[in-house]
C-alpha cells in the first residue's frame, strides 16, 4: 500500500509523521528495528479494544434488503452510543454492522459490553425477529498503534475483531487473556476459557453475566 494511498485515508499530522518513517523504512539498508521502535514510541499506546458485531445480520440483509441493513445499523448506533459515553469509550469507526471502540481501562470496556447487551435486550422487547439487535462482542487489551482518531492497528485489535465478528454468538462477550488479567476483581461476572485462541492472543475466555 503506497504512502499516497495512506494519505488519502488519513489526512493528518499523525500520518505525515508516519509516512516519513515508513518511507525511511523502505530505504535500502534501513535499520528497520530502530525505525519500528520510533514508530511504536510515537504511536504506541495501551488501550482496551471492543469490537461488536450483530448476529444473523447478513441473513436478514439478504432476506429484507439494503434499507433494512441501514435501519439496523442506525438503530444499533443510536442505542449503543449512550452506553459508550457512560463508560468513557471512544468510537473509532463503524464497518457495516460492526463497531470498534477504545477504552483506557479493560474494566470499563467490559462494563460497556454488558451495558450494550442489556440495552439491546430491552430494545428487543417489542420488536419482530427481523428487527431485533443481537450483539456479539470481542474485547482485547494491549499496546496498539493509534493513528490519530482515524484507525488503530495491532494484535489485540485483530484478536478482538476475530472474537467479536467470527467467534462470539448472540449475547456472548469473549475476551482475550490480557483482559482477564485485569477484570478478575469484578464481582458480577464469571470467566470460562474457550478452545478458540485468536491470532495475537495466548488465550480467550467467555464472560458470564446477568443479561437482565
Helices and strands as residue ranges (DSSP letters): H 3-9, H 13-26, H 32-43, E 44-54, H 57-64, H 66-86, E 90-95, E 98-103, H 106-123, G 124-126, G 129-131, E 135-147, E 151-153, H 155-161, I 162-167, E 173-176, H 177-183, E 190-193, E 204-208
